[in-house]
Amino acid sequence: MTSPPALAYASEHQAEEFAAAAARSKSLHRSWVHPPTDTAAARALLLKRQGPADFGYVIYELDSRKIAGFIEITNIVRGNFQSAYLGFYMFKGYERRGYMNWALGEMVRRSWQDLKLHRLEANIQPGNTASIGLVSKLGFVKEGFSSRYLKIGARWRDHERWAIVAK
């Protein structure tokens, strides 16, 4: 890592920077994710990720304070389940610096301690070996395969289900 990363709740006030980062990252994201590349759509996403069932977090570079990536905990189900979905992506220029590895580890810890969750599930396309490597390294276990599970970029795409439970 060059400058250390940090993790903070996402705010709608970051929409312009978020959209610009997403726009310059289109080639990096390819068929994996399609984050909003215009300010209004980014603002809408960031507003939707302010709780209570969905939270968004920005990964930022501590020295420059620039947004480097995004993590979202969505569809939190309470009661006997205490589970949620995990989504994540880096922005171009910040990949392969160890930021996401650190941030996902921190997010898992916060999910157990702060959000009081028991289970996190990440659905990842089989060809996304970088993301599979990250979650695997953090202790996520492959639970199965879901054919045509999520519609991304106007196409239904297969996903592997990876999950981790609190110890």
N, CA, C and O of each residue as an XYZ file, in Angstrom:
668
protein
N       0.849     -1.187      0.000
C       0.000      0.000      0.000
C       0.886      1.239      0.000
O       1.913      1.285      0.677
N       0.487      2.202     -0.740
C       1.216      3.473     -0.746
C       0.730      4.314      0.425
O       1.343      4.293      1.492
N      -0.344      5.044      0.248
C      -0.981      5.774      1.340
C      -1.984      4.822      1.976
O      -2.661      4.094      1.250
N      -2.107      4.796      3.296
C      -3.068      3.867      3.892
C      -4.509      4.240      3.541
O      -4.824      5.413      3.344
N      -5.379      3.229      3.465
C      -6.789      3.491      3.186
C      -7.565      3.743      4.465
O      -7.085      3.482      5.568
N      -8.755      4.248      4.297
C      -9.692      4.421      5.403
C     -11.077      4.067      4.874
O     -11.285      3.983      3.664
N     -12.009      3.861      5.777
C     -13.365      3.456      5.433
C     -14.327      4.350      6.196
O     -14.186      4.534      7.404
N     -15.309      4.907      5.488
C     -16.277      5.801      6.126
C     -17.642      5.612      5.484
O     -17.747      5.170      4.340
N     -18.698      5.955      6.240
C     -20.042      5.928      5.666
C     -20.085      6.819      4.432
O     -19.529      7.918      4.424
N     -20.744      6.337      3.399
C     -20.914      7.127      2.176
C     -21.957      8.214      2.420
O     -22.900      8.028      3.189
N     -21.772      9.341      1.757
C     -22.689     10.473      1.878
C     -23.096     10.937      0.490
O     -22.314     10.850     -0.457
N     -24.326     11.430      0.373
C     -24.786     11.963     -0.912
C     -23.928     13.142     -1.374
O     -23.925     13.481     -2.557
N     -23.209     13.760     -0.454
C     -22.332     14.883     -0.807
C     -21.107     14.426     -1.607
O     -20.376     15.251     -2.156
N     -20.891     13.126     -1.668
C     -19.769     12.575     -2.427
C     -20.180     12.152     -3.836
O     -19.385     11.553     -4.561
N     -21.407     12.460     -4.223
C     -21.964     11.960     -5.486
C     -21.150     12.367     -6.707
O     -20.912     11.542     -7.589
N     -20.727     13.605     -6.774
C     -19.989     14.064     -7.960
C     -18.661     13.325     -8.102
O     -18.315     12.863     -9.189
N     -17.923     13.216     -7.007
C     -16.645     12.504     -7.046
C     -16.859     11.021     -7.340
O     -16.107     10.419     -8.106
N     -17.897     10.434     -6.723
C     -18.220      9.024     -6.947
C     -18.516      8.771     -8.425
O     -17.966      7.843     -9.018
N     -19.380      9.589     -9.020
C     -19.764      9.418    -10.426
C     -18.553      9.557    -11.350
O     -18.406      8.788    -12.300
N     -17.700     10.517    -11.077
C     -16.499     10.709    -11.900
C     -15.570      9.499    -11.791
O     -15.008      9.053    -12.791
N     -15.412      8.972    -10.582
C     -14.569      7.790    -10.385
C     -15.162      6.584    -11.107
O     -14.430      5.805    -11.718
N     -16.480      6.426    -11.041
C     -17.141      5.315    -11.735
C     -16.993      5.451    -13.247
O     -16.770      4.459    -13.940
N     -17.114      6.663    -13.758
C     -16.999      6.897    -15.205
C     -15.601      6.543    -15.715
O     -15.460      5.939    -16.778
N     -14.580      6.916    -14.964
C     -13.219      6.619    -15.431
C     -12.855      5.146    -15.192
O     -11.798      4.694    -15.632
N     -13.720      4.400    -14.501
C     -13.442      3.000    -14.171
C     -14.228      2.003    -15.011
O     -14.192      0.804    -14.734
N     -14.930      2.472    -16.025
C     -15.764      1.569    -16.832
C     -14.976      0.385    -17.383
O     -15.469     -0.743    -17.366
N     -13.774      0.623    -17.865
C     -12.983     -0.475    -18.431
C     -12.565     -1.477    -17.356
O     -12.417     -2.665    -17.644
N     -12.379     -1.023    -16.155
C     -12.014     -1.903    -15.043
C     -13.199     -2.769    -14.625
O     -13.034     -3.952    -14.326
N     -14.374     -2.185    -14.604
C     -15.563     -2.891    -14.115
C     -16.179     -3.831    -15.140
O     -16.830     -4.807    -14.768
N     -15.982     -3.552    -16.427
C     -16.489     -4.382    -17.520
C     -17.870     -4.955    -17.207
O     -18.828     -4.213    -16.992
N     -17.955     -6.257    -17.184
C     -19.262     -6.895    -16.963
C     -19.536     -7.186    -15.493
O     -20.568     -7.773    -15.166
N     -18.635     -6.788    -14.604
C     -18.806     -7.158    -13.193
C     -19.837     -6.278    -12.486
O     -20.758     -6.785    -11.846
N     -19.682     -4.983    -12.604
C     -20.594     -4.040    -11.937
C     -20.804     -2.829    -12.841
O     -20.006     -2.560    -13.738
N     -21.876     -2.116    -12.590
C     -22.174     -0.898    -13.351
C     -22.583      0.212    -12.386
O     -23.757      0.576    -12.327
N     -21.630      0.751    -11.631
C     -21.979      1.843    -10.712
C     -22.391      3.090    -11.490
O     -21.974      3.270    -12.634
N     -23.197      3.943    -10.886
C     -23.682      5.136    -11.590
C     -22.552      6.085    -11.968
O     -21.655      6.373    -11.176
N     -22.631      6.561    -13.220
C     -21.588      7.451    -13.725
C     -22.072      8.890    -13.896
O     -21.331      9.742    -14.387
N     -23.307      9.158    -13.494
C     -23.758     10.556    -13.496
C     -24.095     10.943    -12.059
O     -24.475     10.099    -11.248
N     -23.950     12.206    -11.766
C     -24.064     12.692    -10.392
C     -25.425     12.417     -9.778
O     -25.497     12.021     -8.615
N     -26.504     12.613    -10.520
C     -27.850     12.400     -9.968
C     -28.056     10.941     -9.575
O     -28.596     10.661     -8.505
N     -27.636     10.016    -10.422
C     -27.788      8.591    -10.110
C     -26.878      8.185     -8.951
O     -27.267      7.375     -8.110
N     -25.682      8.740     -8.906
C     -24.776      8.449     -7.792
C     -25.369      8.966     -6.483
O     -25.314      8.282     -5.461
N     -25.931     10.168     -6.514
C     -26.569     10.730     -5.318
C     -27.715      9.821     -4.854
O     -27.857      9.560     -3.660
N     -28.521      9.346     -5.791
C     -29.638      8.456     -5.449
C     -29.128      7.174     -4.796
O     -29.692      6.722     -3.800
N     -28.071      6.587     -5.346
C     -27.497      5.376     -4.756
C     -27.001      5.651     -3.344
O     -27.311      4.902     -2.417
N     -26.239      6.714     -3.179
C     -25.658      7.018     -1.871
C     -26.734      7.340     -0.837
O     -26.574      7.019      0.341
N     -27.817      7.964     -1.261
C     -28.945      8.217     -0.348
C     -29.628      6.917      0.062
O     -30.028      6.758      1.215
N     -29.760      5.981     -0.889
C     -30.400      4.690     -0.595
C     -29.564      3.845      0.354
O     -30.090      2.942      1.005
N     -28.274      4.125      0.439
C     -27.365      3.315      1.250
C     -27.072      3.967      2.603
O     -25.953      3.883      3.109
N     -28.083      4.617      3.184
C     -27.881      5.262      4.482
C     -28.718      4.620      5.584
O     -29.024      5.268      6.585
N     -29.089      3.352      5.409
C     -29.782      2.599      6.441
C     -31.281      2.671      6.331
O     -31.793      3.438      5.516
N     -31.996      1.915      7.104
C     -31.513      0.943      8.083
C     -31.216     -0.442      7.504
O     -30.562     -1.248      8.167
N     -31.680     -0.740      6.281
C     -31.464     -2.072      5.711
C     -30.321     -2.109      4.701
O     -29.915     -3.189      4.272
N     -29.804     -0.962      4.321
C     -28.733     -0.874      3.327
C     -27.749      0.215      3.750
O     -28.147      1.330      4.085
N     -26.465     -0.122      3.729
C     -25.432      0.847      4.090
C     -24.341      0.870      3.033
O     -23.947     -0.177      2.521
N     -23.855      2.051      2.708
C     -22.750      2.208      1.771
C     -21.552      2.819      2.474
O     -21.696      3.672      3.350
N     -20.378      2.374      2.082
C     -19.131      2.851      2.672
C     -18.156      3.191      1.555
O     -18.024      2.434      0.594
N     -17.487      4.299      1.671
C     -16.431      4.623      0.718
C     -15.087      4.227      1.313
O     -14.816      4.415      2.499
N     -14.272      3.678      0.448
C     -12.874      3.443      0.776
C     -12.155      4.662      0.210
O     -12.336      5.005     -0.958
N     -11.361      5.300      1.015
C     -10.644      6.454      0.487
C      -9.189      6.394      0.909
O      -8.824      5.765      1.903
N      -8.380      7.066      0.123
C      -6.960      7.149      0.393
C      -6.753      8.215      1.461
O      -7.185      9.355      1.296
N      -6.107      7.855      2.533
C      -5.972      8.759      3.672
C      -5.244     10.058      3.312
O      -5.668     11.137      3.725
N      -4.165      9.963      2.556
C      -3.391     11.169      2.221
C      -4.155     12.132      1.319
O      -4.217     13.330      1.596
N      -4.734     11.611      0.241
C      -5.389     12.484     -0.740
C      -6.865     12.726     -0.426
O      -7.456     13.679     -0.934
N      -7.460     11.876      0.402
C      -8.897     11.911      0.736
C      -9.777     11.601     -0.479
O     -10.979     11.865     -0.445
N      -9.205     11.050     -1.544
C      -9.970     10.716     -2.745
C     -10.626      9.347     -2.589
O     -10.062      8.437     -1.981
N     -11.839      9.218     -3.154
C     -12.565      7.951     -3.095
C     -11.848      6.922     -3.964
O     -11.594      7.156     -5.145
N     -11.528      5.788     -3.362
C     -10.808      4.719     -4.050
C     -11.701      3.531     -4.364
O     -11.407      2.763     -5.280
N     -12.791      3.368     -3.616
C     -13.667      2.221     -3.828
C     -14.935      2.346     -3.015
O     -15.152      3.339     -2.320
N     -15.769      1.329     -3.111
C     -17.092      1.354     -2.478
C     -17.447     -0.040     -1.994
O     -17.197     -1.031     -2.680
N     -18.030     -0.106     -0.812
C     -18.557     -1.354     -0.255
C     -19.987     -1.087      0.164
O     -20.292     -0.039      0.733
N     -20.866     -2.042     -0.119
C     -22.246     -1.901      0.335
C     -22.698     -3.172      1.034
O     -22.419     -4.291      0.601
N     -23.404     -2.953      2.127
C     -24.071     -4.015      2.870
C     -25.551     -3.778      2.619
O     -26.088     -2.744      3.016
N     -26.218     -4.727      1.963
C     -27.602     -4.497      1.549
C     -28.534     -5.615      2.002
O     -28.112     -6.710      2.373
N     -29.814     -5.286      1.953
C     -30.874     -6.248      2.284
C     -30.651     -6.905      3.646
O     -30.758     -8.124      3.784
N     -30.344     -6.090      4.638
C     -30.153     -6.612      5.987
C     -31.483     -7.165      6.487
O     -32.505     -6.479      6.485
N     -31.441     -8.411      6.910
C     -32.616     -9.061      7.489
C     -32.298     -9.322      8.955
O     -31.293     -9.956      9.276
N     -33.142     -8.840      9.825
C     -32.936     -8.990     11.269
C     -33.673    -10.226     11.790
O     -33.986    -11.136     11.022
N     -33.942    -10.255     13.067
C     -34.632    -11.398     13.661
C     -33.710    -12.599     13.760
O     -32.538    -12.467     14.114
N     -34.241    -13.763     13.450
C     -33.461    -14.995     13.564
C     -32.376    -15.131     12.499
O     -31.482    -15.966     12.635
N     -32.441    -14.331     11.453
C     -31.521    -14.473     10.323
C     -30.242    -13.645     10.505
O     -29.147    -14.187     10.356
N     -30.349    -12.359     10.819
C     -29.205    -11.449     11.020
C     -28.194    -11.575      9.878
O     -27.010    -11.826     10.105
N     -28.676    -11.399      8.666
C     -27.870    -11.624      7.476
C     -27.974    -10.445      6.517
O     -28.912     -9.650      6.588
N     -26.994    -10.344      5.617
C     -27.003     -9.280      4.606
C     -26.148     -9.704      3.419
O     -25.399    -10.680      3.473
N     -26.290     -8.934      2.349
C     -25.472     -9.125      1.152
C     -24.336     -8.106      1.145
O     -24.470     -6.994      1.657
N     -23.230     -8.511      0.558
C     -22.040     -7.680      0.475
C     -21.702     -7.438     -0.991
O     -21.601     -8.383     -1.774
N     -21.529     -6.176     -1.359
C     -21.067     -5.821     -2.701
C     -19.862     -4.904     -2.573
O     -19.750     -4.160     -1.599
N     -18.961     -4.949     -3.543
C     -17.749     -4.136     -3.429
C     -17.086     -3.945     -4.787
O     -17.177     -4.800     -5.668
N     -16.421     -2.809     -4.935
C     -15.610     -2.557     -6.126
C     -14.647     -1.404     -5.866
O     -14.910     -0.506     -5.065
N     -13.523     -1.465     -6.573
C     -12.519     -0.402     -6.523
C     -12.696      0.496     -7.737
O     -13.353      0.121     -8.708
N     -12.116      1.667     -7.677
C     -12.094      2.565     -8.820
C     -10.697      2.544     -9.452
O      -9.697      2.268     -8.789
N     -10.664      2.840    -10.731
C      -9.424      2.783    -11.515
C      -8.345      3.666    -10.878
O      -8.592      4.796    -10.458
N      -7.153      3.098    -10.828
C      -6.017      3.800    -10.243
C      -5.750      3.384     -8.803
O      -4.695      3.692     -8.249
N      -6.704      2.685     -8.198
C      -6.546      2.264     -6.799
C      -6.550      0.748     -6.641
O      -6.355      0.236     -5.538
N      -6.768      0.034     -7.731
C      -6.807     -1.418     -7.659
C      -5.402     -1.979     -7.407
O      -4.395     -1.340     -7.712
N      -5.368     -3.164     -6.854
C      -4.131     -3.912     -6.594
C      -3.152     -3.188     -5.657
O      -1.936     -3.340     -5.779
N      -3.690     -2.414     -4.740
C      -2.853     -1.746     -3.728
C      -3.081     -2.338     -2.336
O      -2.442     -1.920     -1.370
N      -3.985     -3.305     -2.234
C      -4.301     -3.889     -0.941
C      -5.428     -3.179     -0.213
O      -5.804     -3.582      0.887
N      -5.975     -2.123     -0.816
C      -7.035     -1.352     -0.164
C      -8.280     -2.196      0.079
O      -8.834     -2.181      1.179
N      -8.725     -2.934     -0.941
C      -9.961     -3.699     -0.791
C      -9.775     -4.847      0.190
O     -10.683     -5.148      0.965
N      -8.627     -5.484      0.169
C      -8.368     -6.552      1.128
C      -8.517     -6.018      2.554
O      -9.188     -6.627      3.386
N      -7.888     -4.884      2.822
C      -8.003     -4.270      4.149
C      -9.456     -3.882      4.441
O      -9.977     -4.184      5.515
N     -10.109     -3.212      3.481
C     -11.464     -2.687      3.703
C     -12.485     -3.802      3.912
O     -13.370     -3.670      4.758
N     -12.381     -4.892      3.162
C     -13.324     -6.002      3.361
C     -13.121     -6.654      4.725
O     -14.090     -7.015      5.392
N     -11.878     -6.804      5.136
C     -11.622     -7.338      6.475
C     -12.230     -6.454      7.549
O     -12.840     -6.944      8.500
N     -12.062     -5.158      7.394
C     -12.649     -4.191      8.326
C     -14.177     -4.244      8.273
O     -14.839     -4.144      9.305
N     -14.729     -4.401      7.081
C     -16.185     -4.435      6.928
C     -16.778     -5.684      7.562
O     -17.849     -5.617      8.165
N     -16.109     -6.813      7.439
C     -16.573     -8.037      8.098
C     -16.571     -7.819      9.611
O     -17.539     -8.159     10.292
N     -15.486     -7.253     10.132
C     -15.413     -6.980     11.574
C     -16.554     -6.068     12.010
O     -17.215     -6.344     13.011
N     -16.795     -4.979     11.269
C     -17.874     -4.050     11.612
C     -19.248     -4.710     11.489
O     -20.164     -4.396     12.249
N     -19.382     -5.616     10.537
C     -20.667     -6.307     10.370
C     -21.003     -7.126     11.604
O     -22.161     -7.189     12.016
N     -20.001     -7.750     12.190
C     -20.244     -8.541     13.401
C     -20.410     -7.618     14.617
O     -21.376     -7.745     15.369
N     -19.469     -6.693     14.801
C     -19.460     -5.879     16.014
C     -20.485     -4.748     16.008
O     -21.220     -4.579     16.981
N     -20.544     -3.982     14.936
C     -21.405     -2.794     14.907
C     -22.822     -3.097     14.424
O     -23.797     -2.645     15.025
N     -22.932     -3.863     13.339
C     -24.251     -4.160     12.776
C     -24.897     -5.387     13.410
O     -26.079     -5.654     13.193
N     -24.121     -6.131     14.193
C     -24.614     -7.322     14.904
C     -25.170     -8.377     13.946
O     -26.153     -9.053     14.251
N     -24.528     -8.504     12.790
C     -24.939     -9.523     11.829
C     -24.303    -10.862     12.182
O     -23.306    -10.926     12.901
N     -24.898    -11.921     11.665
C     -24.372    -13.271     11.850
C     -23.784    -13.814     10.547
O     -22.902    -14.672     10.566
N     -24.285    -13.301      9.407
C     -23.912    -13.871      8.110
C     -23.815    -12.781      7.051
O     -24.645    -11.873      6.999
N     -22.790    -12.880      6.206
C     -22.647    -12.021      5.031
C     -22.534    -12.917      3.804
O     -21.844    -13.936      3.827
N     -23.217    -12.527      2.739
C     -23.159    -13.286      1.487
C     -22.712    -12.367      0.360
O     -23.237    -11.266      0.194
N     -21.739    -12.832     -0.410
C     -21.263    -12.106     -1.592
C     -21.539    -12.974     -2.814
O     -21.098    -14.121     -2.879
N     -22.259    -12.431     -3.770
C     -22.539    -13.144     -5.017
C     -21.601    -12.604     -6.084
O     -21.615    -11.414     -6.399
N     -20.782    -13.499     -6.638
C     -19.688    -13.097     -7.520
C     -19.742    -13.916     -8.805
O     -19.935    -15.131     -8.772
N     -19.571    -13.237     -9.934
C     -19.540    -13.948    -11.208
C     -18.320    -14.870    -11.254
O     -17.237    -14.489    -10.809
N     -18.492    -16.088    -11.792
C     -17.406    -17.078    -11.782
C     -16.094    -16.593    -12.397
O     -15.028    -17.024    -11.959
N     -16.139    -15.726    -13.381
C     -14.914    -15.245    -14.011
C     -14.208    -14.135    -13.260
O     -13.112    -13.730    -13.647
N     -14.810    -13.638    -12.195
C     -14.226    -12.536    -11.430
C     -13.262    -13.106    -10.386
O     -13.542    -13.118     -9.188
N     -12.129    -13.572    -10.882
C     -11.182    -14.270    -10.013
C     -10.569    -13.360     -8.949
O     -10.211    -13.831     -7.869
N     -10.444    -12.075     -9.238
C      -9.883    -11.151     -8.234
C     -10.799    -11.079     -7.013
O     -10.327    -11.164     -5.879
N     -12.099    -10.923     -7.237
C     -13.045    -10.841     -6.115
C     -13.166    -12.173     -5.388
O     -13.263    -12.206     -4.161
N     -13.160    -13.265     -6.137
C     -13.221    -14.589     -5.509
C     -11.994    -14.797     -4.634
O     -12.103    -15.317     -3.523
N     -10.830    -14.395     -5.125
C      -9.607    -14.506     -4.334
C      -9.671    -13.695     -3.053
O      -9.225    -14.153     -2.001
N     -10.223    -12.490     -3.135
C     -10.349    -11.634     -1.948
C     -11.234    -12.273     -0.883
O     -10.824    -12.401      0.270
N     -12.444    -12.676     -1.264
C     -13.358    -13.218     -0.248
C     -12.853    -14.547      0.293
O     -13.009    -14.838      1.479
N     -12.255    -15.345     -0.564
C     -11.707    -16.626     -0.123
C     -10.621    -16.417      0.929
O     -10.582    -17.117      1.941
N      -9.742    -15.450      0.680
C      -8.661    -15.129      1.616
C      -9.201    -14.677      2.976
O      -8.567    -14.895      4.008
N     -10.377    -14.046      2.965
C     -10.964    -13.533      4.204
C     -11.797    -14.572      4.953
O     -12.340    -14.277      6.018
N     -11.901    -15.787      4.405
C     -12.620    -16.847      5.101
C     -14.013    -17.132      4.578
O     -14.718    -17.969      5.141
N     -14.429    -16.456      3.513
C     -15.718    -16.774      2.899
C     -15.622    -18.169      2.281
O     -14.561    -18.577      1.808
N     -16.732    -18.888      2.290
C     -16.796    -20.240      1.753
C     -17.796    -20.259      0.604
O     -18.870    -19.663      0.691
N     -17.432    -20.947     -0.470
C     -18.352    -21.070     -1.605
C     -19.484    -22.016     -1.215
O     -19.259    -23.177     -0.875
N     -20.704    -21.489     -1.272
C     -21.872    -22.280     -0.881
C     -22.641    -22.846     -2.063
O     -23.386    -23.815     -1.918
N     -22.463    -22.243     -3.232
C     -23.217    -22.758     -4.365
C     -23.113    -21.885     -5.592
O     -22.327    -20.940     -5.655
N     -23.934    -22.234     -6.566
C     -23.951    -21.573     -7.864
C     -25.386    -21.194     -8.192
O     -26.302    -22.001     -8.030
N     -25.578    -19.972     -8.649
C     -26.913    -19.500     -9.027
C     -26.896    -19.102    -10.501
O     -26.255    -18.128    -10.895
N     -27.611    -19.875    -11.294
C     -27.688    -19.616    -12.722
C     -28.528    -18.369    -13.000
O     -29.611    -18.201    -12.440
N     -28.013    -17.498    -13.872
C     -28.734    -16.284    -14.287
C     -29.312    -15.551    -13.071
O     -30.501    -15.232    -13.038
N     -28.477    -15.293    -12.092
C     -28.901    -14.796    -10.783
C     -29.175    -13.294    -10.741
O     -30.188    -12.864    -10.191
N     -28.275    -12.493    -11.322
C     -28.417    -11.036    -11.273
C     -28.321    -10.451    -12.673
O     -27.555    -10.922    -13.514
N     -29.115     -9.416    -12.902
C     -29.071     -8.723    -14.184
C     -28.081     -7.565    -14.075
O     -28.301     -6.607    -13.333
N     -26.999     -7.671    -14.820
C     -25.943     -6.659    -14.811
C     -25.654     -6.287    -16.258
O     -25.386     -7.155    -17.088
N     -25.709     -5.006    -16.552
C     -25.454     -4.568    -17.914
C     -26.430     -5.162    -18.910
O     -26.037     -5.552    -20.010
N     -27.701     -5.234    -18.533
C     -28.794     -5.716    -19.390
C     -28.726     -7.213    -19.689
O     -29.432     -7.697    -20.573
N     -27.880     -7.955    -18.957
C     -27.798     -9.407    -19.154
C     -27.896    -10.121    -17.814
O     -27.316     -9.689    -16.818
N     -28.639    -11.218    -17.808
C     -28.693    -12.061    -16.620
C     -27.391    -12.842    -16.543
O     -26.973    -13.470    -17.516
N     -26.757    -12.796    -15.386
C     -25.437    -13.408    -15.249
C     -25.413    -14.428    -14.107
O     -26.042    -14.247    -13.064
N     -24.661    -15.503    -14.347
C     -24.453    -16.530    -13.332
C     -23.588    -15.963    -12.208
O     -22.754    -15.084    -12.426
N     -23.803    -16.484    -11.009
C     -23.006    -16.062     -9.858
C     -22.707    -17.252     -8.952
O     -23.486    -18.201     -8.863
N     -21.578    -17.177     -8.294
C     -21.261    -18.094     -7.207
C     -21.659    -17.403     -5.914
O     -21.484    -16.193     -5.770
N     -22.193    -18.172     -4.977
C     -22.566    -17.639     -3.662
C     -21.444    -17.943     -2.667
O     -21.116    -19.101     -2.407
N     -20.874    -16.888     -2.128
C     -19.826    -17.003     -1.122
C     -20.351    -16.401      0.175
O     -20.968    -15.336      0.158
N     -20.114    -17.069      1.294
C     -20.639    -16.562      2.564
C     -19.636    -16.774      3.692
O     -18.756    -17.633      3.635
N     -19.812    -15.953      4.708
C     -19.033    -16.077      5.938
C     -19.999    -15.869      7.094
O     -20.918    -15.054      7.011
N     -19.782    -16.613      8.171
C     -20.627    -16.455      9.359
C     -19.749    -16.059     10.539
O     -18.571    -16.410     10.606
N     -20.349    -15.326     11.460
C     -19.630    -14.891     12.655
C     -19.230    -16.108     13.474
O     -19.957    -17.099     13.537
N     -18.099    -16.020     14.080
C     -17.606    -17.141     14.899
C     -17.989    -16.943     16.342
O     -17.666    -17.778     17.187
